[in-house]
């Protein structure tokens, strides 16, 4: 997956601002934030989307949820934040390595579009 931006970040070939890291999961600041807090959480191992991850390694999915909670605490937004997984082009996924967006720090719109 040498062309995958998140794989390149995991390999240390692209810079990022780390927020949280375990042996399995990495969380970095989004380079184009949509909210005051916008962190991307993804597994270090490549899975295309949440469907592939869920079918292949549900325990790793649980590690991602733990990382989302840790990021919310670190960023001070645990009382209110949004987490989203965009899946497939129709779902708005632009980087095809499963990842969760953790956004907060202001009142977020109820609109999903």
Phi and psi restraints in degrees (value plus and minus 20) as a CYANA .aco file:
   2 UNK   PHI     -82.7   -42.7
   2 UNK   PSI     -41.9    -1.9
   3 UNK   PHI    -108.7   -68.7
   3 UNK   PSI     -26.6    13.4
   4 UNK   PHI     -97.8   -57.8
   4 UNK   PSI     102.2   142.2
   5 UNK   PHI     -80.1   -40.1
   5 UNK   PSI     -59.6   -19.6
   6 UNK   PHI     -91.3   -51.3
   6 UNK   PSI     -54.8   -14.8
   7 UNK   PHI     -84.8   -44.8
   7 UNK   PSI     -58.5   -18.5
   8 UNK   PHI     -86.5   -46.5
   8 UNK   PSI     -56.2   -16.2
   9 UNK   PHI     -86.0   -46.0
   9 UNK   PSI     -65.9   -25.9
  10 UNK   PHI     -78.7   -38.7
  10 UNK   PSI     -59.7   -19.7
  11 UNK   PHI     -94.9   -54.9
  11 UNK   PSI     -26.1    13.9
  12 UNK   PHI      60.5   100.5
  12 UNK   PSI      -6.2    33.8
  13 UNK   PHI    -111.0   -71.0
  13 UNK   PSI     -33.8     6.2
  14 UNK   PHI    -148.7  -108.7
  14 UNK   PSI     122.0   162.0
  15 UNK   PHI     -95.3   -55.3
  15 UNK   PSI     135.2   175.2
  16 UNK   PHI    -178.5  -138.5
  16 UNK   PSI     144.3   184.3
  17 UNK   PHI    -125.9   -85.9
  17 UNK   PSI      85.6   125.6
  18 UNK   PHI     -94.8   -54.8
  18 UNK   PSI     118.7   158.7
  19 UNK   PHI    -129.6   -89.6
  19 UNK   PSI     -55.8   -15.8
  20 UNK   PHI    -177.9  -137.9
  20 UNK   PSI     126.9   166.9
  21 UNK   PHI    -173.9  -133.9
  21 UNK   PSI     119.7   159.7
  22 UNK   PHI    -147.7  -107.7
  22 UNK   PSI    -195.7  -155.7
  23 UNK   PHI     -84.1   -44.1
  23 UNK   PSI     -46.7    -6.7
  24 UNK   PHI    -126.1   -86.1
  24 UNK   PSI     -45.1    -5.1
  25 UNK   PHI    -153.0  -113.0
  25 UNK   PSI     127.6   167.6
  26 UNK   PHI    -148.5  -108.5
  26 UNK   PSI     121.5   161.5
  27 UNK   PHI    -146.3  -106.3
  27 UNK   PSI     108.7   148.7
  28 UNK   PHI    -152.6  -112.6
  28 UNK   PSI     138.5   178.5
  29 UNK   PHI     -90.9   -50.9
  29 UNK   PSI     118.2   158.2
  30 UNK   PHI     -89.7   -49.7
  30 UNK   PSI     117.1   157.1
  31 UNK   PHI     -98.7   -58.7
  31 UNK   PSI     -32.1     7.9
  32 UNK   PHI    -153.3  -113.3
  32 UNK   PSI      50.7    90.7
  33 UNK   PHI     -85.3   -45.3
  33 UNK   PSI     119.9   159.9
  34 UNK   PHI    -119.1   -79.1
  34 UNK   PSI     -20.9    19.1
  35 UNK   PHI    -174.7  -134.7
  35 UNK   PSI     144.0   184.0
  36 UNK   PHI     -74.7   -34.7
  36 UNK   PSI     -58.4   -18.4
  37 UNK   PHI    -129.6   -89.6
  37 UNK   PSI      99.7   139.7
  38 UNK   PHI    -166.7  -126.7
  38 UNK   PSI      82.5   122.5
  39 UNK   PHI    -139.9   -99.9
  39 UNK   PSI     121.3   161.3
  40 UNK   PHI    -124.5   -84.5
  40 UNK   PSI     107.6   147.6
  41 UNK   PHI    -134.0   -94.0
  41 UNK   PSI     107.5   147.5
  42 UNK   PHI    -169.2  -129.2
  42 UNK   PSI     132.8   172.8
  43 UNK   PHI     -94.0   -54.0
  43 UNK   PSI     129.9   169.9
  44 UNK   PHI     -89.7   -49.7
  44 UNK   PSI     -50.3   -10.3
  45 UNK   PHI    -101.0   -61.0
  45 UNK   PSI     121.1   161.1
  46 UNK   PHI     -99.0   -59.0
  46 UNK   PSI     104.0   144.0
  47 UNK   PHI    -153.0  -113.0
  47 UNK   PSI     118.6   158.6
  48 UNK   PHI     -84.3   -44.3
  48 UNK   PSI     -64.1   -24.1
  49 UNK   PHI    -174.3  -134.3
  49 UNK   PSI     159.9   199.9
  50 UNK   PHI     -85.3   -45.3
  50 UNK   PSI     -49.9    -9.9
  51 UNK   PHI     -85.4   -45.4
  51 UNK   PSI     -69.1   -29.1
  52 UNK   PHI     -82.3   -42.3
  52 UNK   PSI     -62.2   -22.2
  53 UNK   PHI     -82.6   -42.6
  53 UNK   PSI     -67.5   -27.5
  54 UNK   PHI     -80.6   -40.6
  54 UNK   PSI     -57.5   -17.5
  55 UNK   PHI     -96.2   -56.2
  55 UNK   PSI     -50.8   -10.8
  56 UNK   PHI    -115.3   -75.3
  56 UNK   PSI     -57.5   -17.5
  57 UNK   PHI    -173.3  -133.3
  57 UNK   PSI      53.8    93.8
  58 UNK   PHI     -80.2   -40.2
  58 UNK   PSI     -47.5    -7.5
  59 UNK   PHI     -84.9   -44.9
  59 UNK   PSI     -55.6   -15.6
  60 UNK   PHI     -87.7   -47.7
  60 UNK   PSI     -54.9   -14.9
  61 UNK   PHI     -79.2   -39.2
  61 UNK   PSI     -60.8   -20.8
  62 UNK   PHI     -83.4   -43.4
  62 UNK   PSI     -57.8   -17.8
  63 UNK   PHI     -84.4   -44.4
  63 UNK   PSI     -54.2   -14.2
  64 UNK   PHI     -86.9   -46.9
  64 UNK   PSI     -61.3   -21.3
  65 UNK   PHI     -83.0   -43.0
  65 UNK   PSI     -61.6   -21.6
  66 UNK   PHI     -79.6   -39.6
  66 UNK   PSI     -60.9   -20.9
  67 UNK   PHI     -85.9   -45.9
  67 UNK   PSI     -59.8   -19.8
  68 UNK   PHI     -78.5   -38.5
  68 UNK   PSI     -65.8   -25.8
  69 UNK   PHI     -82.4   -42.4
  69 UNK   PSI     -61.4   -21.4
  70 UNK   PHI     -84.6   -44.6
  70 UNK   PSI     -62.7   -22.7
  71 UNK   PHI     -81.9   -41.9
  71 UNK   PSI     -63.8   -23.8
  72 UNK   PHI     -79.0   -39.0
  72 UNK   PSI     -62.0   -22.0
  73 UNK   PHI     -85.7   -45.7
  73 UNK   PSI     -67.9   -27.9
  74 UNK   PHI     -78.1   -38.1
  74 UNK   PSI     -62.5   -22.5
  75 UNK   PHI    -104.1   -64.1
  75 UNK   PSI     -25.9    14.1
  76 UNK   PHI      53.9    93.9
  76 UNK   PSI       6.8    46.8
  77 UNK   PHI    -136.6   -96.6
  77 UNK   PSI      -4.2    35.8
  78 UNK   PHI     -79.7   -39.7
  78 UNK   PSI     -39.3     0.7
  79 UNK   PHI     -99.2   -59.2
  79 UNK   PSI     -34.8     5.2
  80 UNK   PHI    -195.6  -155.6
  80 UNK   PSI      93.2   133.2
  81 UNK   PHI    -177.0  -137.0
  81 UNK   PSI     147.2   187.2
  82 UNK   PHI    -135.0   -95.0
  82 UNK   PSI     119.3   159.3
  83 UNK   PHI    -143.1  -103.1
  83 UNK   PSI     111.5   151.5
  84 UNK   PHI    -159.9  -119.9
  84 UNK   PSI     125.0   165.0
  85 UNK   PHI    -134.5   -94.5
  85 UNK   PSI      93.5   133.5
  86 UNK   PHI    -105.5   -65.5
  86 UNK   PSI     111.1   151.1
  87 UNK   PHI    -147.4  -107.4
  87 UNK   PSI      98.1   138.1
  88 UNK   PHI      56.2    96.2
  88 UNK   PSI     143.1   183.1
  89 UNK   PHI     -77.7   -37.7
  89 UNK   PSI     -61.0   -21.0
  90 UNK   PHI     -85.3   -45.3
  90 UNK   PSI     -42.4    -2.4
  91 UNK   PHI    -115.2   -75.2
  91 UNK   PSI     -15.9    24.1
  92 UNK   PHI      69.8   109.8
  92 UNK   PSI     -10.0    30.0
  93 UNK   PHI     -92.4   -52.4
  93 UNK   PSI     107.6   147.6
  94 UNK   PHI    -135.7   -95.7
  94 UNK   PSI     -43.3    -3.3
  95 UNK   PHI    -132.2   -92.2
  95 UNK   PSI      97.7   137.7
  96 UNK   PHI    -111.9   -71.9
  96 UNK   PSI      38.1    78.1
  97 UNK   PHI    -157.8  -117.8
  97 UNK   PSI      99.1   139.1
  98 UNK   PHI     -69.3   -29.3
  98 UNK   PSI     114.5   154.5
  99 UNK   PHI    -177.3  -137.3
  99 UNK   PSI     132.0   172.0
 100 UNK   PHI    -131.4   -91.4
 100 UNK   PSI     119.0   159.0
 101 UNK   PHI    -114.4   -74.4
 101 UNK   PSI     110.6   150.6
 102 UNK   PHI    -134.4   -94.4
 102 UNK   PSI      94.0   134.0
 103 UNK   PHI    -147.2  -107.2
 103 UNK   PSI     120.1   160.1
 104 UNK   PHI    -194.3  -154.3
 104 UNK   PSI    -183.7  -143.7
 105 UNK   PHI      75.5   115.5
 105 UNK   PSI     -22.8    17.2
 106 UNK   PHI    -181.1  -141.1
 106 UNK   PSI     147.7   187.7
 107 UNK   PHI     -85.6   -45.6
 107 UNK   PSI     103.5   143.5
 108 UNK   PHI    -114.9   -74.9
 108 UNK   PSI     125.6   165.6
 109 UNK   PHI     -81.6   -41.6
 109 UNK   PSI     129.4   169.4
 110 UNK   PHI    -102.3   -62.3
 110 UNK   PSI     -30.9     9.1
 111 UNK   PHI     -87.6   -47.6
 111 UNK   PSI     117.5   157.5
 112 UNK   PHI    -122.4   -82.4
 112 UNK   PSI     -23.6    16.4
